[in-house]
Amino acid sequence: MLTYEPGDSLAHRLDPRTKLAVQVAFAAAGFAHTTPTGLVALGVVAAGCLRAADASPVAALRDLKYAIPFLALGPLVEAARLGAPWFDPEAAVEPALASVRVLLVFFVAAAYVRTTPVRESRAAIQRLVPGRVGVALGVSIALVFRFLPLVRRDLRRVREAQAARLGSERRLDERLSLVAAGGLRRSFARADALALALRARCFAWNPTLPEIRFGRRDAPGLVLAAVLLASLAF
């Protein structure tokens, strides 16, 4: 889910700038409308984005499994008290709404990542932000999209190797330190290899990027982004 998957869904055929506009507008609306009614409306929009990308909410939640405990823990910590009453449910309402808001923003972002090739994301950024700044942003986003799945894969391999050597018998802090150290070593090794590859291939500030253009199918997405931004005034 956190990588591009080729397909022929509606979201796959949209211009990446349209999808970026929907993302930005949705995130802004999410932070502006914090009431349950507003989040329900945003939930409908997020479900529509996943549907347009032929993506499953269950698959998105599966990729978010490491963050879900923190999203659930926030309201519990906020509601906990050191004295009587030991738990205040009203204090957990705002953090719970904030957790739902973060979850909805992630759903929309997951739909974008699933339907947008890295090169198109870079092209969209460089067309929206001119000059070297736009190129640097485009390269940074491209590297993040390419590196994140590799980092997750490296961490999974470290955990599997640790389990094969009875690492599960160690204390939790020892297991965490071993996985973190192994992941950092692999990440730095990949960064060194990337730097060498960029030099060997004569990294250019003006590469030939894929052609992107708005079409009639982008109109609903742009209208949705405009409506979300207009809702900030209410």
N, CA, C and O of each residue as an XYZ file, in Angstrom:
936
protein
N       0.828     -1.207      0.000
C       0.000      0.000      0.000
C       0.864      1.259      0.000
O       0.466      2.278     -0.565
N       2.036      1.202      0.624
C       2.897      2.374      0.711
C       3.827      2.486     -0.481
O       4.805      3.232     -0.430
N       3.542      1.762     -1.550
C       4.305      1.863     -2.782
C       3.329      1.965     -3.955
O       2.150      1.626     -3.847
N       3.861      2.439     -5.067
C       3.021      2.574     -6.261
C       2.663      1.195     -6.801
O       3.503      0.297     -6.869
N       1.401      1.050     -7.181
C       0.921     -0.184     -7.793
C       0.238      0.172     -9.103
O      -0.763      0.888     -9.102
N       0.766     -0.320    -10.225
C       0.138      0.000    -11.519
C      -1.322     -0.434    -11.549
O      -1.693     -1.443    -10.949
N      -2.132      0.327    -12.244
C      -3.543      0.005    -12.336
C      -4.245      0.936    -13.300
O      -3.614      1.787    -13.927
N      -5.554      0.775    -13.419
C      -6.345      1.566    -14.352
C      -7.531      2.215    -13.638
O      -8.574      2.459    -14.244
N      -7.362      2.486    -12.360
C      -8.447      3.108    -11.603
C      -8.577      4.576    -11.988
O      -7.739      5.118    -12.709
N      -9.632      5.211    -11.501
C      -9.834      6.631    -11.773
C      -8.668      7.458    -11.252
O      -8.193      8.361    -11.939
N      -8.204      7.158    -10.047
C      -7.099      7.928     -9.458
C      -5.808      7.731    -10.239
O      -4.989      8.648    -10.304
N      -5.607      6.567    -10.829
C      -4.405      6.336    -11.634
C      -4.360      7.272    -12.843
O      -3.281      7.653    -13.299
N      -5.520      7.637    -13.354
C      -5.571      8.429    -14.592
C      -5.571      9.936    -14.340
O      -5.558     10.722    -15.287
N      -5.585     10.339    -13.081
C      -5.597     11.765    -12.770
C      -4.192     12.350    -12.853
O      -3.197     11.649    -12.667
N      -4.134     13.647    -13.135
C      -2.866     14.365    -13.089
C      -2.369     14.395    -11.638
O      -3.162     14.625    -10.725
N      -1.070     14.166    -11.414
C      -0.583     14.153    -10.029
C      -0.795     15.475     -9.305
O      -0.931     15.490     -8.082
N      -0.827     16.577    -10.031
C      -1.071     17.865     -9.379
C      -2.490     17.942     -8.820
O      -2.725     18.570     -7.787
N      -3.433     17.300     -9.509
C      -4.799     17.243     -8.989
C      -4.835     16.464     -7.683
O      -5.484     16.876     -6.721
N      -4.136     15.342     -7.656
C      -4.126     14.523     -6.435
C      -3.406     15.234     -5.294
O      -3.802     15.106     -4.136
N      -2.361     15.974     -5.612
C      -1.683     16.754     -4.574
C      -2.601     17.844     -4.032
O      -2.617     18.102     -2.829
N      -3.363     18.483     -4.915
C      -4.294     19.524     -4.470
C      -5.352     18.951     -3.535
O      -5.702     19.573     -2.532
N      -5.860     17.767     -3.864
C      -6.856     17.133     -2.992
C      -6.240     16.794     -1.643
O      -6.875     16.975     -0.604
N      -4.999     16.301     -1.654
C      -4.331     15.962     -0.387
C      -4.166     17.178      0.509
O      -4.516     17.144      1.689
N      -3.635     18.247     -0.057
C      -3.387     19.458      0.729
C      -4.698     20.029      1.256
O      -4.791     20.409      2.423
N      -5.715     20.087      0.390
C      -7.003     20.636      0.807
C      -7.645     19.757      1.873
O      -8.254     20.266      2.814
N      -7.513     18.441      1.731
C      -8.105     17.539      2.718
C      -7.421     17.700      4.075
O      -8.089     17.742      5.107
N      -6.093     17.789      4.073
C      -5.378     17.957      5.339
C      -5.763     19.271      6.012
O      -5.958     19.319      7.226
N      -5.871     20.338      5.217
C      -6.273     21.629      5.784
C      -7.687     21.557      6.357
O      -7.951     22.077      7.441
N      -8.593     20.908      5.624
C      -9.961     20.773      6.118
C     -10.016     19.902      7.369
O     -10.831     20.134      8.263
N      -9.133     18.889      7.425
C      -9.112     18.028      8.603
C      -8.727     18.768      9.869
O      -9.258     18.485     10.943
N      -7.815     19.707      9.751
C      -7.401     20.468     10.929
C      -8.369     21.612     11.237
O      -8.357     22.151     12.344
N      -9.203     21.983     10.268
C     -10.171     23.052     10.500
C     -11.475     22.523     11.074
O     -12.102     23.184     11.901
N     -11.886     21.342     10.645
C     -13.161     20.768     11.092
C     -12.870     19.626     12.060
O     -12.604     18.498     11.643
N     -12.921     19.919     13.315
C     -12.546     18.938     14.341
C     -13.744     18.357     15.072
O     -13.573     17.580     16.012
N     -14.947     18.715     14.660
C     -16.140     18.178     15.316
C     -16.451     16.790     14.764
O     -16.002     16.448     13.671
N     -17.213     15.988     15.506
C     -17.593     14.662     14.980
C     -18.301     14.740     13.634
O     -18.062     13.909     12.758
N     -19.177     15.738     13.462
C     -19.878     15.878     12.186
C     -18.906     16.161     11.050
O     -19.021     15.584      9.968
N     -17.949     17.051     11.295
C     -16.954     17.352     10.270
C     -16.099     16.156      9.920
O     -15.780     15.940      8.751
N     -15.721     15.369     10.928
C     -14.896     14.196     10.669
C     -15.678     13.115      9.931
O     -15.108     12.370      9.134
N     -16.974     13.027     10.193
C     -17.792     12.072      9.439
C     -17.813     12.457      7.960
O     -17.674     11.599      7.088
N     -17.988     13.749      7.684
C     -17.982     14.212      6.298
C     -16.624     13.951      5.641
O     -16.557     13.516      4.491
N     -15.553     14.218      6.375
C     -14.217     13.947      5.831
C     -13.988     12.452      5.655
O     -13.273     12.037      4.743
N     -14.590     11.643      6.521
C     -14.483     10.203      6.367
C     -15.111      9.719      5.076
O     -14.599      8.803      4.432
N     -16.231     10.341      4.694
C     -16.870      9.996      3.424
C     -15.940     10.348      2.262
O     -15.819      9.583      1.305
N     -15.280     11.514      2.348
C     -14.343     11.920      1.299
C     -13.160     10.960      1.233
O     -12.739     10.564      0.146
N     -12.624     10.584      2.395
C     -11.488      9.653      2.419
C     -11.884      8.304      1.831
O     -11.108      7.692      1.098
N     -13.094      7.837      2.152
C     -13.568      6.572      1.585
C     -13.689      6.674      0.068
O     -13.376      5.726     -0.652
N     -14.149      7.834     -0.412
C     -14.234      8.036     -1.853
C     -12.863      8.029     -2.517
O     -12.713      7.508     -3.622
N     -11.863      8.601     -1.854
C     -10.497      8.594     -2.405
C      -9.958      7.168     -2.491
O      -9.349      6.796     -3.494
N     -10.176      6.375     -1.456
C      -9.738      4.983     -1.491
C     -10.475      4.214     -2.578
O      -9.887      3.385     -3.274
N     -11.757      4.493     -2.717
C     -12.535      3.807     -3.755
C     -12.030      4.180     -5.135
O     -11.928      3.319     -6.009
N     -11.713      5.455     -5.347
C     -11.209      5.898     -6.647
C      -9.862      5.270     -6.967
O      -9.508      5.114     -8.136
N      -9.106      4.908     -5.930
C      -7.797      4.282     -6.124
C      -7.862      2.764     -6.108
O      -6.827      2.101     -6.182
N      -9.074      2.197     -6.012
C      -9.241      0.737     -5.894
C      -8.423      0.202     -4.722
O      -7.817     -0.864     -4.820
N      -8.406      0.933     -3.631
C      -7.634      0.557     -2.448
C      -8.577      0.127     -1.338
O      -9.723      0.572     -1.273
N      -8.087     -0.734     -0.475
C      -8.886     -1.246      0.630
C      -8.506     -0.548      1.929
O      -7.318     -0.420      2.225
N      -9.485     -0.091      2.716
C      -9.158      0.481      4.030
C      -8.448     -0.518      4.932
O      -7.617     -0.131      5.753
N      -8.769     -1.797      4.784
C      -8.111     -2.817      5.607
C      -6.623     -2.882      5.285
O      -5.794     -2.987      6.189
N      -6.284     -2.821      3.990
C      -4.871     -2.832      3.604
C      -4.155     -1.593      4.109
O      -3.002     -1.663      4.533
N      -4.847     -0.444      4.062
C      -4.235      0.787      4.572
C      -3.986      0.684      6.073
O      -2.932      1.096      6.558
N      -4.943      0.141      6.804
C      -4.766     -0.036      8.253
C      -3.642     -1.014      8.547
O      -2.923     -0.860      9.534
N      -3.489     -2.011      7.703
C      -2.419     -2.981      7.909
C      -1.050     -2.315      7.805
O      -0.134     -2.650      8.556
N      -0.912     -1.368      6.872
C       0.353     -0.648      6.742
C       0.552      0.360      7.870
O       1.670      0.811      8.119
N      -0.531      0.706      8.544
C      -0.457      1.673      9.647
C      -0.419      0.977     11.005
O      -0.593      1.620     12.041
N      -0.192     -0.323     10.999
C      -0.339     -1.085     12.236
C       0.627     -0.640     13.325
O       0.316     -0.767     14.510
N       1.791     -0.121     12.949
C       2.736      0.306     13.978
C       2.368      1.656     14.580
O       2.784      1.973     15.694
N       1.592      2.452     13.850
C       1.188      3.760     14.369
C      -0.134      3.701     15.120
O      -0.409      4.556     15.962
N      -0.950      2.702     14.824
C      -2.263      2.609     15.464
C      -2.157      2.560     16.990
O      -2.934      3.242     17.657
N      -1.230      1.784     17.580
C      -1.143      1.794     19.048
C      -0.906      3.184     19.627
O      -1.454      3.513     20.679
N      -0.100      4.006     18.960
C       0.148      5.362     19.457
C      -1.096      6.230     19.314
O      -1.392      7.045     20.187
N      -1.837      6.053     18.192
C      -3.068      6.815     18.016
C      -4.106      6.426     19.065
O      -4.882      7.266     19.521
N      -4.114      5.155     19.443
C      -5.070      4.710     20.457
C      -4.610      5.068     21.863
O      -5.433      5.279     22.753
N      -3.295      5.137     22.064
C      -2.767      5.409     23.395
C      -2.960      6.863     23.809
O      -3.115      7.153     24.995
N      -2.950      7.783     22.837
C      -3.083      9.200     23.160
C      -4.319      9.527     23.974
O      -4.204     10.142     25.034
N      -5.511      9.131     23.507
C      -6.713      9.421     24.307
C      -6.689      8.771     25.689
O      -7.169      9.362     26.656
N      -6.138      7.563     25.794
C      -6.088      6.889     27.091
C      -5.184      7.626     28.070
O      -5.518      7.772     29.246
N      -4.035      8.092     27.579
C      -3.111      8.832     28.448
C      -3.727     10.153     28.877
O      -3.577     10.568     30.026
N      -4.421     10.815     27.956
C      -5.029     12.107     28.271
C      -6.142     11.948     29.310
O      -6.347     12.831     30.143
N      -6.852     10.830     29.260
C      -7.975     10.628     30.179
C      -7.547     10.067     31.526
O      -8.305     10.131     32.495
N      -6.340      9.519     31.594
C      -5.887      8.925     32.856
C      -5.611     10.012     33.886
O      -5.147     11.101     33.548
N      -5.899      9.706     35.139
C      -5.692     10.634     36.249
C      -4.914      9.924     37.355
O      -5.043      8.714     37.541
N      -4.108     10.690     38.082
C      -3.309     10.119     39.169
C      -4.110      9.953     40.456
O      -3.646      9.326     41.408
N      -5.296     10.510     40.480
C      -6.160     10.371     41.650
C      -7.606     10.212     41.229
O      -7.922     10.238     40.040
N      -8.480     10.049     42.203
C      -9.894      9.873     41.891
C     -10.484     11.159     41.304
O     -10.246     12.239     41.845
N     -11.243     11.068     40.218
C     -11.533      9.841     39.453
C     -10.323      9.440     38.604
O      -9.649     10.293     38.026
N     -10.062      8.160     38.538
C      -8.861      7.685     37.869
C      -8.928      7.806     36.344
O      -7.901      7.779     35.666
N     -10.120      7.937     35.824
C     -10.271      8.024     34.360
C     -11.379      9.017     34.041
O     -12.496      8.894     34.544
N     -11.066     10.006     33.201
C     -12.019     11.043     32.819
C     -12.351     10.881     31.331
O     -11.570     11.314     30.483
N     -13.495     10.265     30.996
C     -13.823     10.018     29.578
C     -13.913     11.300     28.753
O     -13.563     11.300     27.573
N     -14.374     12.383     29.354
C     -14.516     13.629     28.588
C     -13.171     14.146     28.105
O     -13.082     14.757     27.039
N     -12.123     13.904     28.885
C     -10.795     14.377     28.491
C     -10.250     13.608     27.292
O      -9.328     14.077     26.625
N     -10.810     12.434     27.014
C     -10.316     11.618     25.903
C     -10.972     11.969     24.577
O     -10.547     11.479     23.530
N     -12.005     12.815     24.604
C     -12.752     13.093     23.377
C     -11.885     13.819     22.351
O     -11.789     13.383     21.204
N     -11.259     14.915     22.751
C     -10.456     15.695     21.803
C      -9.279     14.894     21.243
O      -9.077     14.907     20.029
N      -8.486     14.189     22.080
C      -7.412     13.376     21.507
C      -7.925     12.277     20.579
O      -7.274     11.944     19.589
N      -9.095     11.710     20.899
C      -9.659     10.671     20.036
C     -10.030     11.246     18.671
O      -9.782     10.618     17.642
N     -10.622     12.433     18.662
C     -10.949     13.075     17.394
C      -9.684     13.399     16.602
O      -9.664     13.278     15.377
N      -8.634     13.807     17.303
C      -7.366     14.089     16.628
C      -6.780     12.824     16.010
O      -6.231     12.873     14.909
N      -6.889     11.698     16.701
C      -6.393     10.432     16.160
C      -7.171     10.025     14.915
O      -6.590      9.547     13.941
N      -8.481     10.215     14.952
C      -9.298      9.903     13.774
C      -8.900     10.797     12.605
O      -8.837     10.345     11.462
N      -8.633     12.067     12.900
C      -8.231     13.005     11.852
C      -6.933     12.550     11.188
O      -6.825     12.567      9.962
N      -5.959     12.148     11.984
C      -4.690     11.663     11.436
C      -4.910     10.420     10.582
O      -4.291     10.267      9.530
N      -5.782      9.546     11.029
C      -6.073      8.324     10.288
C      -6.686      8.634      8.932
O      -6.327      8.007      7.935
N      -7.598      9.585      8.881
C      -8.241      9.941      7.623
C      -7.239     10.571      6.650
O      -7.267     10.284      5.454
N      -6.357     11.429      7.168
C      -5.330     12.028      6.311
C      -4.422     10.942      5.741
O      -4.004     11.013      4.585
N      -4.122      9.940      6.561
C      -3.287      8.847      6.071
C      -3.985      8.081      4.951
O      -3.339      7.694      3.978
N      -5.277      7.860      5.070
C      -6.010      7.148      4.029
C      -5.889      7.863      2.684
O      -5.641      7.229      1.660
N      -6.065      9.177      2.691
C      -5.973      9.946      1.451
C      -4.545      9.901      0.906
O      -4.345      9.772     -0.302
N      -3.559     10.007      1.787
C      -2.170      9.936      1.348
C      -1.849      8.556      0.775
O      -1.123      8.449     -0.214
N      -2.383      7.505      1.386
C      -2.150      6.151      0.892
C      -2.729      5.981     -0.513
O      -2.119      5.331     -1.361
N      -3.903      6.563     -0.760
C      -4.490      6.497     -2.099
C      -3.589      7.188     -3.117
O      -3.450      6.719     -4.247
N      -2.973      8.313     -2.714
C      -2.060      9.014     -3.625
C      -0.834      8.164     -3.930
O      -0.469      7.994     -5.094
N      -0.203      7.633     -2.901
C       1.025      6.864     -3.101
C       0.746      5.643     -3.973
O       1.554      5.298     -4.835
N      -0.381      4.997     -3.756
C      -0.705      3.778     -4.490
C      -0.919      4.040     -5.981
O      -0.700      3.144     -6.796
N      -1.339      5.241     -6.350
C      -1.732      5.506     -7.731
C      -0.795      6.441     -8.483
O      -1.064      6.766     -9.640
N       0.284      6.880     -7.870
C       1.143      7.879     -8.507
C       2.584      7.387     -8.589
O       3.207      7.164     -7.551
N       3.133      7.211     -9.792
C       4.543      6.835     -9.912
C       5.452      7.911     -9.311
O       5.101      9.089     -9.262
N       6.605      7.480     -8.865
C       7.542      8.413     -8.233
C       7.945      9.520     -9.198
O       8.027     10.683     -8.804
N       8.198      9.171    -10.466
C       8.627     10.180    -11.430
C       7.545     11.230    -11.658
O       7.853     12.406    -11.849
N       6.284     10.816    -11.640
C       5.210     11.796    -11.816
C       5.100     12.712    -10.601
O       4.820     13.902    -10.748
N       5.317     12.173     -9.410
C       5.310     13.019     -8.210
C       6.411     14.067     -8.299
O       6.196     15.239     -7.989
N       7.586     13.632     -8.725
C       8.698     14.578     -8.858
C       8.389     15.628     -9.912
O       8.673     16.809     -9.712
N       7.807     15.209    -11.037
C       7.466     16.169    -12.091
C       6.443     17.177    -11.590
O       6.545     18.365    -11.895
N       5.460     16.720    -10.827
C       4.438     17.630    -10.316
C       5.047     18.661     -9.374
O       4.727     19.847     -9.461
N       5.918     18.220     -8.479
C       6.547     19.140     -7.529
C       7.393     20.177     -8.262
O       7.347     21.363     -7.935
N       8.168     19.730     -9.255
C       9.052     20.657     -9.954
C       8.282     21.648    -10.813
O       8.775     22.744    -11.081
N       7.084     21.283    -11.246
C       6.277     22.235    -12.005
C       5.552     23.215    -11.089
O       5.262     24.344    -11.485
N       5.263     22.786     -9.870
C       4.572     23.662     -8.925
C       5.539     24.611     -8.224
O       5.179     25.747     -7.918
N       6.764     24.153     -7.969
C       7.778     24.962     -7.277
C       8.942     25.180     -8.244
O       9.693     24.238     -8.497
N       9.121     26.361     -8.786
C      10.157     26.583     -9.797
C      11.561     26.640     -9.200
O      11.738     26.819     -7.995
N      12.554     26.481    -10.078
C      13.943     26.660     -9.683
C      14.547     25.454     -8.971
O      13.974     24.365     -8.938
N      15.742     25.698     -8.398
C      16.454     24.638     -7.701
C      15.687     24.125     -6.482
O      15.812     22.959     -6.107
N      14.891     25.005     -5.866
C      14.118     24.578     -4.698
C      13.147     23.476     -5.095
O      13.032     22.467     -4.399
N      12.448     23.664     -6.212
C      11.516     22.645     -6.682
C      12.211     21.357     -7.049
O      11.701     20.271     -6.775
N      13.388     21.470     -7.675
C      14.147     20.262     -8.021
C      14.553     19.518     -6.758
O      14.435     18.295     -6.683
N      15.036     20.271     -5.756
C      15.452     19.626     -4.511
C      14.265     18.948     -3.821
O      14.398     17.841     -3.300
N      13.101     19.614     -3.818
C      11.918     18.999     -3.226
C      11.500     17.755     -3.991
O      11.149     16.737     -3.396
N      11.541     17.845     -5.324
C      11.165     16.691     -6.134
C      12.071     15.505     -5.904
O      11.604     14.373     -5.779
N      13.385     15.762     -5.848
C      14.333     14.684     -5.588
C      14.112     14.099     -4.198
O      14.157     12.881     -4.024
N      13.873     14.954     -3.210
C      13.668     14.483     -1.844
C      12.449     13.568     -1.753
O      12.503     12.511     -1.124
N      11.346     13.983     -2.387
C      10.137     13.166     -2.359
C      10.374     11.839     -3.073
O       9.931     10.790     -2.604
N      11.069     11.884     -4.204
C      11.350     10.650     -4.932
C      12.188      9.688     -4.089
O      11.943      8.481     -4.083
N      13.174     10.229     -3.380
C      14.015      9.372     -2.552
C      13.234      8.775     -1.385
O      13.428      7.612     -1.030
N      12.351      9.578     -0.791
C      11.550      9.061      0.319
C      10.662      7.919     -0.156
O      10.586      6.877      0.494
N       9.986      8.112     -1.294
C       9.095      7.077     -1.813
C       9.861      5.805     -2.153
O       9.339      4.702     -1.988
N      11.101      5.954     -2.629
C      11.870      4.771     -3.000
C      12.544      4.126     -1.789
O      12.712      2.907     -1.745
N      12.931      4.945     -0.805
C      13.684      4.414      0.327
C      12.791      3.812      1.401
O      13.182      2.837      2.043
N      11.604      4.366      1.613
C      10.763      3.890      2.705
C      10.445      2.404      2.605
O      10.584      1.701      3.606
N      10.022      1.884      1.441
C       9.800      0.429      1.372
C      11.063     -0.377      1.631
O      11.003     -1.457      2.219
N      12.215      0.146      1.193
C      13.469     -0.579      1.420
C      13.830     -0.608      2.899
O      14.300     -1.625      3.409
N      13.607      0.512      3.588
C      13.900      0.548      5.027
C      12.998     -0.421      5.772
O      13.461     -1.143      6.656
N      11.717     -0.446      5.427
C      10.802     -1.393      6.070
C      11.234     -2.832      5.801
O      11.168     -3.678      6.693
N      11.674     -3.109      4.579
C      12.124     -4.460      4.240
C      13.372     -4.837      5.035
O      13.504     -5.972      5.494
N      14.289     -3.873      5.193
C      15.504     -4.149      5.967
C      15.158     -4.441      7.428
O      15.692     -5.379      8.021
N      14.268     -3.640      8.000
C      13.882     -3.869      9.395
C      13.213     -5.237      9.568
O      13.427     -5.919     10.570
N      12.405     -5.626      8.583
C      11.747     -6.934      8.666
C      12.788     -8.060      8.597
O      12.670     -9.060      9.305
N      13.790     -7.896      7.755
C      14.835     -8.922      7.663
C      15.643     -9.013      8.945
O      16.017    -10.105      9.373
N      15.914     -7.863      9.561
C      16.645     -7.883     10.833
C      15.836     -8.615     11.897
O      16.385     -9.405     12.665
N      14.535     -8.354     11.942
C      13.675     -9.032     12.919
C      13.621    -10.524     12.654
O      13.662    -11.323     13.590
N      13.531    -10.911     11.380
C      13.484    -12.333     11.052
C      14.797    -13.022     11.413
O      14.790    -14.140     11.929
N      15.925    -12.361     11.144
C      17.218    -12.942     11.503
C      17.360    -13.063     13.016
O      17.908    -14.042     13.524
N      16.861    -12.060     13.725
C      16.921    -12.105     15.181
C      16.054    -13.235     15.728
O      16.454    -13.929     16.662
N      14.873    -13.418     15.152
C      13.995    -14.501     15.608
C      14.605    -15.861     15.319
O      14.451    -16.789     16.113
N      15.306    -15.995     14.179
C      15.943    -17.273     13.849
C      17.060    -17.620     14.822
O      17.410    -18.792     14.965
N      17.622    -16.626     15.491
C      18.694    -16.854     16.468
C      18.170    -16.769     17.900
O      18.910    -16.442     18.828
N      16.891    -17.067     18.061
C      16.238    -17.058     19.380
C      16.307    -15.679     20.034
O      16.405    -15.555     21.255
N      16.252    -14.635     19.180
C      16.279    -13.289     19.735
C      15.029    -12.963     20.533
O      15.031    -12.040     21.347
N      13.959    -13.718     20.301
C      12.726    -13.471     21.047
C      12.875    -13.778     22.533
O      12.037    -13.378     23.341
N      13.958    -14.498     22.897
C      14.195    -14.801     24.312
C      14.850    -13.639     25.049
O      14.925    -13.648     26.277
N      15.327    -12.634     24.306
C      15.967    -11.480     24.937
C      14.930    -10.534     25.527
O      13.737    -10.640     25.245
N      15.408     -9.611     26.348
C      14.516     -8.594     26.891
C      14.052     -7.668     25.778
O      14.695     -7.565     24.734
N      12.917     -6.989     26.011
C      12.340     -6.127     24.986
C      13.293     -5.009     24.595
O      13.440     -4.718     23.408
N      13.950     -4.371     25.573
C      14.856     -3.266     25.243
C      16.041     -3.749     24.412
O      16.526     -3.018     23.548
N      16.515     -4.974     24.663
C      17.616     -5.512     23.872
C      17.175     -5.780     22.439
O      17.913     -5.508     21.492
N      15.959     -6.319     22.286
C      15.462     -6.588     20.935
C      15.290     -5.292     20.154
O      15.638     -5.221     18.975
N      14.752     -4.271     20.810
C      14.563     -2.996     20.136
C      15.889     -2.372     19.719
O      16.011     -1.841     18.615
N      16.872     -2.436     20.598
C      18.173     -1.845     20.270
C      18.844     -2.581     19.116
O      19.473     -1.951     18.266
N      18.718     -3.903     19.074
C      19.326     -4.672     17.988
C      18.653     -4.370     16.654
O      19.327     -4.206     15.637
N      17.330     -4.296     16.660
C      16.613     -3.996     15.417
C      16.933     -2.583     14.948
O      17.147     -2.360     13.756
N      16.968     -1.624     15.875
C      17.268     -0.240     15.498
C      18.686     -0.105     14.963
O      18.912      0.561     13.953
N      19.645     -0.740     15.644
C      21.033     -0.650     15.191
C      21.203     -1.295     13.820
O      21.865     -0.739     12.944
N      20.602     -2.469     13.638
C      20.697     -3.126     12.334
C      20.033     -2.317     11.236
O      20.560     -2.219     10.128
N      18.878     -1.736     11.537
C      18.208     -0.913     10.541
C      19.001      0.323     10.170
O      19.058      0.694      8.997
N      19.618      0.969     11.158
C      20.430      2.154     10.869
C      21.650      1.803     10.028
O      22.002      2.541      9.108
N      22.298      0.684     10.337
C      23.468      0.282      9.547
C      23.075      0.055      8.091
O      23.765      0.511      7.179
N      21.976     -0.645      7.874
C      21.547     -0.892      6.503
C      21.138      0.399      5.801
O      21.410      0.565      4.612
N      20.483      1.319      6.523
C      20.064      2.580      5.919
C      21.260      3.416      5.493
O      21.266      3.983      4.400
N      22.283      3.498      6.358
C      23.487      4.248      5.995
C      24.215      3.593      4.825
O      24.760      4.288      3.968
N      24.227      2.264      4.784
C      24.859      1.572      3.663
C      24.115      1.879      2.359
O      24.737      2.098      1.319
N      22.789      1.893      2.423
C      22.015      2.228      1.224
C      22.250      3.680      0.813
O      22.332      3.976     -0.380
N      22.359      4.587      1.781
C      22.609      5.991      1.457
C      23.964      6.162      0.767
O      24.082      6.925     -0.192
N      24.986      5.453      1.254
C      26.303      5.514      0.605
C      26.234      4.976     -0.822
O      26.814      5.554     -1.741
N      25.520      3.865     -0.998
C      25.382      3.296     -2.341
C      24.634      4.247     -3.265
O      24.965      4.361     -4.445
N      23.620      4.934     -2.727
C      22.863      5.893     -3.534
C      23.747      7.061     -3.953
O      23.713      7.482     -5.110
N      24.544      7.589     -3.014
C      25.424      8.707     -3.355
C      26.405      8.316     -4.455
O      26.662      9.099     -5.370
N      26.955      7.104     -4.366
C      27.877      6.630     -5.395
C      27.171      6.474     -6.731
O      27.731      6.816     -7.773
N      25.934      5.957     -6.711
C      25.182      5.780     -7.956
C      24.854      7.122     -8.603
O      24.906      7.247     -9.826
N      24.515      8.133     -7.786
C      24.214      9.456     -8.339
C      25.438     10.068     -9.013
O      25.330     10.678    -10.077
N      26.596      9.901     -8.390
C      27.820     10.421     -9.007
C      28.152      9.659    -10.278
O      28.558     10.260    -11.273
N      27.983      8.338    -10.257
C      28.321      7.529    -11.430
C      27.409      7.828    -12.615
O      27.821      7.708    -13.768
N      26.166      8.218    -12.326
C      25.201      8.487    -13.394
C      25.071      9.975    -13.690
O      24.150     10.391    -14.393
N      25.977     10.769    -13.165
C      26.000     12.210    -13.446
C      24.653     12.840    -13.128
O      23.936     13.292    -14.020
N      24.325     12.863    -11.859
C      23.059     13.429    -11.416
C      22.878     14.833    -11.984
O      23.767     15.678    -11.885
N      21.711     15.065    -12.581
C      21.441     16.341    -13.240
C      20.307     17.068    -12.534
O      19.389     16.454    -11.990
N      20.398     18.403    -12.559
C      19.337     19.215    -11.976
C      18.185     19.404    -12.943
O      17.113     19.854    -12.538
N      18.378     19.074    -14.201
C      17.308     19.256    -15.193
C      17.067     17.967    -15.973
O      17.260     17.945    -17.188
N      16.652     16.899    -15.306
C      16.426     15.642    -16.014
C      15.167     15.720    -16.883
O      14.336     16.613    -16.716
N      15.044     14.779    -17.801
C      13.851     14.687    -18.631
C      12.754     13.993    -17.833
O      12.842     12.801    -17.541
N      11.730     14.748    -17.487
C      10.653     14.221    -16.665
C       9.468     13.824    -17.534
O       9.338     14.315    -18.655
N       8.614     12.957    -17.045
C       7.437     12.564    -17.829
C       6.506     13.750    -18.044
O       6.408     14.640    -17.201
N       5.831     13.747    -19.174
C       4.891     14.824    -19.475
C       3.603     14.608    -18.693
O       3.024     13.522    -18.716
N       3.168     15.637    -18.011
C       1.903     15.582    -17.288
C       1.046     16.750    -17.741
O       1.548     17.848    -17.978
N      -0.250     16.504    -17.860
C      -1.159     17.564    -18.297
C      -2.536     17.319    -17.708
O      -2.949     16.183    -17.472
N      -3.231     18.429    -17.481
C      -4.594     18.329    -16.966
C      -5.527     17.877    -18.082
O      -5.333     18.207    -19.253
N      -6.543     17.116    -17.691
C      -7.563     16.675    -18.629
C      -8.946     16.887    -18.041
O      -9.089     17.347    -16.908
N      -9.958     16.550    -18.817
C     -11.326     16.724    -18.339
C     -11.623     15.858    -17.125
O     -12.450     16.215    -16.286
N     -10.944     14.713    -17.034
C     -11.190     13.839    -15.882
C     -10.670     14.435    -14.579
O     -11.032     13.978    -13.494
N      -9.809     15.470    -14.688
C      -9.294     16.108    -13.474
C     -10.280     17.097    -12.862
O     -10.107     17.529    -11.722
N     -11.312     17.454    -13.620
C     -12.246     18.478    -13.143
C     -12.901     18.104    -11.814
O     -12.935     18.945    -10.915
N     -13.426     16.878    -11.639
C     -14.033     16.554    -10.337
C     -13.047     16.651     -9.180
O     -13.412     17.101     -8.093
N     -11.793     16.232     -9.401
C     -10.801     16.319     -8.342
C     -10.488     17.754     -7.969
O     -10.364     18.082     -6.789
N     -10.358     18.616     -8.980
C     -10.081     20.028     -8.701
C     -11.269     20.686     -8.006
O     -11.090     21.528     -7.126
N     -12.479     20.302     -8.403
C     -13.667     20.842     -7.734
C     -13.701     20.397     -6.277
O     -14.032     21.186     -5.391
N     -13.357     19.124     -6.026
C     -13.321     18.621     -4.652
C     -12.304     19.395     -3.822
O     -12.584     19.772     -2.684
N     -11.121     19.631     -4.394
C     -10.105     20.396     -3.660
C     -10.596     21.818     -3.371
O     -10.366     22.348     -2.284
N     -11.270     22.429     -4.342
C     -11.791     23.784     -4.132
C     -12.865     23.804     -3.055
O     -12.909     24.725     -2.240
N     -13.733     22.791     -3.045
C     -14.789     22.730     -2.036
C     -14.185     22.541     -0.644
O     -14.636     23.166      0.316
N     -13.178     21.692     -0.530
C     -12.536     21.483      0.751
C     -11.874     22.762      1.263
O     -11.957     23.082      2.449
N     -11.218     23.489      0.360
C     -10.597     24.749      0.777
C     -11.650     25.789      1.128
O     -11.468     26.558      2.071
N     -12.749     25.822      0.380
C     -13.812     26.778      0.681
C     -14.472     26.473      2.027
O     -14.973     27.375      2.699
N     -14.466     25.184      2.417
C     -15.081     24.828      3.695
C     -14.316     25.375      4.891
O     -14.836     25.397      6.007
N     -13.077     25.819      4.662
C     -12.296     26.375      5.767
C     -12.935     27.651      6.318
O     -12.718     28.023      7.472
N     -13.721     28.307      5.475
C     -14.345     29.568      5.894
C     -15.581     29.352      6.769
O     -16.117     30.311      7.325
N     -16.031     28.123      6.896
C     -17.259     27.864      7.649
C     -16.955     27.151      8.953
O     -17.870     26.851      9.721
